[in-house]
């Protein structure tokens, strides 16, 4: 647990808040509520339907999930950005966006 400092913890909490707000704005609720689980190299964000919503590494990069235990290769956003990771959330369904 010593890997997680308070700045990172606050940034993850802010990302969860921003993501839940965006999901509600879109009008879908099957992702809610969002929770997290600490893993060895990532924080796993779990959606209300018990699927993986996202992964966040300890540098603050947001990844789309590839499997239950592994993120996709490319970064989708950053929790320390001005929008607190909002750029990683797709506008159609509220999930982590695909690369263009």
Buried (B, 14 or more C-beta within 10 A) or exposed (E): EEEEEEEBEEBBEBBBEBBBEBBEEBEBEEBBEBEBEEEEEBBBBBBBEEEBBBBBBEEBBBBBBEEEEEBBEEBBBBBBBEBBBBEBBBEEBBBBBEEE
